[in-house]
């Protein structure tokens, strides 16, 4: 392999293989989907939201975290599977060190809602892990369906790739001081291992009731 | 050197820590207290409301239309009809029934909203559970606020996105490249949220690390851009721009991130560049956030630029210099573009279904003062006044075959449509890792169907094709890599990475249409035979942020196996 090839492989390995600790001992969010009862929609639950130590430390250090959820309903059949519908919602959490409380808000369909203030990360997390029920239900009796549930977690303004991309392509940044502050903050977050995390799961296929 | 770096890092960490502490100290726990700023905002809105204001229960039935804003104190509010303005509910619940329509914002303080699913809200929806504490003086409200209270973090965060601002902008002005080095934009930004839309003005100077600080030929650019946007999700945008910038000749093949990283890390710049200096006006129709139609018209001067010696981390073998930035046609042009963008993908980061369509029609007219060098036989005549039409279409379709598998397709076609031969700035190529990666970048074979060069290669090997066609096909399937070991009598995961296997095939080539007798020339209504296309196959693993691939040329088996990395998906 040529030198550039070796450098490519090394870079790739460094970037993609640097997270064994974060996944150690199965410590990562656990997504689950509840299939719908007759006439109802599917429901989704994400547990272990801050099981990864670096993300937990970021939140405890006061960096807001954005959790973006999406539940999709797919219908099998024909050449390709069809996306029948999707529901999206977001939760944002930030620790307030002066009050020593964790604030949580929920955003869905453009509506912003205060989901409460909690004394510990564990209680905030349990509130965030409540099952989200949806109206996403199959409408073709006898057809095969499945759900896909996706969760993106990122410390706000922390996504390494987005920061890098913005920097490389140009972005409306802020004042010089804030740009420098943002850069330093990103540097620190990178050292802490902050980044965007992507998780997904799928339900087993099921046949919709007629 | 290491010591100096250590001190720098320690200083940065201290500074970050102090900055964070200062910011944290400004935060107060106001979970059950309405933020001061919101209290003042709603009181001001209530007092200013003219169309319909009440301090009791309000019902707007389905046959009723309220022209203007509605403000309700101690409601509740039941809406089945139509409100042309904003609805403000203070210490009141809002119940929307089927058919309810609010064209402006819905702002609820000290209450809840029901029935959003059945209603249509044109503006933003904000709901604050804490009630407003107020005093009444005649028909005016006064907020009773705790002057010591600050916003809660998320209200500050949310408001920061909407508020008017004036600030100094400092950011990169484009991709890191061998002509400019790092272009840095510095200047003021003015933003005014008008409710019905916004007005924005950016006036920035562009400093280029490779050329702006040269004593002999300081090169400083500018980019002044103003935009008037009417409507939030859909509507119209009008814009104007004055610029002196560096533009890539072909920006469709690789992303800016990939080009910048390759330049900075590996001393390889996969783009060519030219200078643009002039002014532009534009108008855009936005159907949604994911579909728009833009018309622009510009009067600009194009010029050739030379490569410099920007910093690169890995110089490579020996004292290899940068690839020359090819010279292009210098002159003044009037350029009109009509661009359609439609994006129905379910996820732009990791799409599984949907379409992405980008279609552009360009009409250019102008006068070429100095022709750039072209391969012999590629350009039939040296026309100084020139007029051309060019089209470009990039269509991508994402298909889920099964819960864990996808088949994605991309078709790109572009180039000359009518008029005079295309100027060199508007020519195209099928070359390099963004197109048919089984072939090396700018290492031409004969005939060169990648860049359409002929004879002795020109410095920098510019793109000289007048038309290109590219088809890309990829099959993706879930890949999970994990490693587990026994610890304390139980098996635990030590490592896990989720990604996808990718198998792909590509085919494409470029050709000319206005150079009779040229090796890569075909008639204006002809397509080159399929056997002349560059083709390759390959495979790789994609871990969403980065993918590493192997590609092998099929149409030219002697080409060696190529290894390449793409940031995010190939397309």
Interface residues (C-beta under 8 A of the other chain):
Chain A: X1 X2 X3 X4 X5 X7 X8 X9 X11 X12 X15 X16 X17 X19 X20 X23 X24 X25 X26 X28 X61 X62 X64 X70 X72 X74 X76 X79 X80 X81 X82 X83 X86 X92 X94 X96 X97 X98 X99 X101 X103 X105 X109 X110 X111 X112 X113 X114 X116 X117 X146 X148 X150 X152 X156 X161 X164 X165 X166 X167 X168 X169 X170 X171 X172 X173 X174 X175 X176 X179 X181 X184 X185 X187 X188 X198 X200 X202 X205
Chain B: X12 X13 X15 X16 X19 X20 X23 X24 X25 X27 X28 X29 X31 X32 X113 X116 X121 X124 X125 X126 X127 X128 X129 X130 X152 X153 X154 X157 X158 X167 X168 X169 X170 X171 X172 X173 X174 X175 X176 X183 X185 X186 X189 X202 X255 X256 X257 X260 X261 X265 X266 X268 X314 X316 X317 X346 X347 X349 X350 X352 X353 X354 X399 X400 X401 X402 X403 X404 X407 X487 X492 X493 X494 X495 X496 X497 X498 X499 X543 X544 X545 X546 X548 X563 X564 X565 X567 X568
